[in-house]
Amino acid sequence: MANGGDNGNTFTWATYGALDSEGKKDPWSRPHIRLVYTLAHYNDYARDHNYSPYLQVNQKSWGSFIGVKTEWWLF
């Protein structure tokens, strides 16, 4: 390899729960809101080369994200 065999690797694990506006337990029901938690581990090469926008402000090997996502269909 041209870069001396170094490869950036990231391990990401995510979990979320979804709430449907109508209280249905159907995975195709919309709209719904999701609470998301993501945990990522970056190896040294990925961390040193900013493989994630998170790494541009924080040069740690571990990163996490907590957020809310929404999804709905127009038709």
C-alpha positions as YAML, in Angstrom:
chain: A
units: angstrom
residues:
- id: 1
  name: MET
  ca: [0.00, 0.00, 0.00]
- id: 2
  name: ALA
  ca: [1.16, 3.50, -0.76]
- id: 3
  name: ASN
  ca: [0.55, 4.68, 2.81]
- id: 4
  name: GLY
  ca: [2.79, 2.05, 4.37]
- id: 5
  name: GLY
  ca: [-0.01, -0.36, 5.22]
- id: 6
  name: ASP
  ca: [-1.78, 1.98, 7.63]
- id: 7
  name: ASN
  ca: [-5.53, 1.79, 7.51]
- id: 8
  name: GLY
  ca: [-8.08, 3.83, 9.36]
- id: 9
  name: ASN
  ca: [-10.71, 1.75, 11.10]
- id: 10
  name: THR
  ca: [-13.80, 2.78, 12.95]
- id: 11
  name: PHE
  ca: [-16.09, 0.56, 14.98]
- id: 12
  name: THR
  ca: [-19.56, 2.04, 15.44]
- id: 13
  name: TRP
  ca: [-22.42, 0.77, 17.57]
- id: 14
  name: ALA
  ca: [-25.82, 2.45, 17.68]
- id: 15
  name: THR
  ca: [-29.11, 1.88, 19.40]
- id: 16
  name: TYR
  ca: [-32.39, 3.72, 19.19]
- id: 17
  name: GLY
  ca: [-35.96, 3.62, 20.29]
- id: 18
  name: ALA
  ca: [-38.85, 4.85, 18.15]
- id: 19
  name: LEU
  ca: [-42.13, 6.48, 19.12]
- id: 20
  name: ASP
  ca: [-45.01, 6.44, 16.69]
- id: 21
  name: SER
  ca: [-47.40, 9.39, 16.78]
- id: 22
  name: GLU
  ca: [-50.40, 7.03, 16.66]
- id: 23
  name: GLY
  ca: [-49.03, 4.48, 19.14]
- id: 24
  name: LYS
  ca: [-48.89, 1.68, 16.57]
- id: 25
  name: LYS
  ca: [-46.24, -1.05, 16.80]
- id: 26
  name: ASP
  ca: [-45.90, -1.23, 13.03]
- id: 27
  name: PRO
  ca: [-42.32, -0.52, 11.81]
- id: 28
  name: TRP
  ca: [-43.77, 1.05, 8.64]
- id: 29
  name: SER
  ca: [-46.00, 3.51, 10.50]
- id: 30
  name: ARG
  ca: [-45.09, 7.19, 10.05]
- id: 31
  name: PRO
  ca: [-44.43, 9.79, 11.34]
- id: 32
  name: HIS
  ca: [-42.18, 8.67, 14.14]
- id: 33
  name: ILE
  ca: [-39.49, 10.10, 16.40]
- id: 34
  name: ARG
  ca: [-36.29, 8.25, 17.29]
- id: 35
  name: LEU
  ca: [-33.97, 8.79, 20.23]
- id: 36
  name: VAL
  ca: [-30.50, 7.70, 19.06]
- id: 37
  name: TYR
  ca: [-27.28, 6.86, 20.89]
- id: 38
  name: THR
  ca: [-24.13, 6.07, 18.91]
- id: 39
  name: LEU
  ca: [-20.73, 5.02, 20.23]
- id: 40
  name: ALA
  ca: [-17.66, 4.91, 17.98]
- id: 41
  name: HIS
  ca: [-14.05, 3.81, 18.45]
- id: 42
  name: TYR
  ca: [-11.36, 5.09, 16.09]
- id: 43
  name: ASN
  ca: [-7.96, 3.47, 15.71]
- id: 44
  name: ASP
  ca: [-4.86, 5.71, 15.84]
- id: 45
  name: TYR
  ca: [-4.68, 6.20, 12.07]
- id: 46
  name: ALA
  ca: [-8.37, 7.16, 11.80]
- id: 47
  name: ARG
  ca: [-8.02, 9.52, 14.77]
- id: 48
  name: ASP
  ca: [-4.85, 11.17, 13.42]
- id: 49
  name: HIS
  ca: [-6.38, 11.67, 9.95]
- id: 50
  name: ASN
  ca: [-9.76, 13.02, 11.11]
- id: 51
  name: TYR
  ca: [-11.96, 10.25, 9.71]
- id: 52
  name: SER
  ca: [-14.93, 11.87, 11.45]
- id: 53
  name: PRO
  ca: [-15.98, 15.53, 11.80]
- id: 54
  name: TYR
  ca: [-16.06, 14.80, 15.55]
- id: 55
  name: LEU
  ca: [-12.28, 14.27, 15.44]
- id: 56
  name: GLN
  ca: [-11.64, 17.79, 14.09]
- id: 57
  name: VAL
  ca: [-12.46, 19.22, 17.52]
- id: 58
  name: ASN
  ca: [-11.68, 16.25, 19.79]
- id: 59
  name: GLN
  ca: [-8.70, 13.96, 19.16]
- id: 60
  name: LYS
  ca: [-9.88, 11.09, 21.39]
- id: 61
  name: SER
  ca: [-10.22, 7.45, 20.36]
- id: 62
  name: TRP
  ca: [-13.83, 7.23, 21.55]
- id: 63
  name: GLY
  ca: [-16.75, 9.35, 20.42]
- id: 64
  name: SER
  ca: [-20.44, 9.33, 21.24]
- id: 65
  name: PHE
  ca: [-23.57, 10.98, 19.93]
- id: 66
  name: ILE
  ca: [-27.00, 11.44, 21.47]
- id: 67
  name: GLY
  ca: [-29.72, 12.88, 19.29]
- id: 68
  name: VAL
  ca: [-33.28, 12.91, 18.08]
- id: 69
  name: LYS
  ca: [-34.33, 12.00, 14.56]
- id: 70
  name: THR
  ca: [-37.71, 12.25, 12.89]
- id: 71
  name: GLU
  ca: [-39.06, 10.56, 9.80]
- id: 72
  name: TRP
  ca: [-42.27, 10.89, 7.87]
- id: 73
  name: TRP
  ca: [-43.55, 10.11, 4.42]
- id: 74
  name: LEU
  ca: [-45.35, 12.62, 2.24]
- id: 75
  name: PHE
  ca: [-47.31, 10.05, 0.26]
...
